[in-house]
């Protein structure tokens, strides 16, 4: 059965502003504090490029390399996202 779910204002990326997030993109994973969101990109503070997550149950990532601050990711590249560890 198909189910229609409406995303209201204050949900999605906007609801995670100020939180540490993980952005799963086509080529890379990014993590950092979500400090800005607009129609074309998101801004991460203290961002890292996650080369290897390790077990999802572990605290932190096995291989995450720091990026310059701030870092911007195109919204069209984001496949999924959520609060990070």
Buried (B, 14 or more C-beta within 10 A) or exposed (E): EEEEEEEEEEEEBEBBBEEBBBBBBEEEBBBBBBBEBEEEBBBBBBBBBBEEBEEEEEEEBEEBEEBEEBBBBEBEBBEEBEEBE
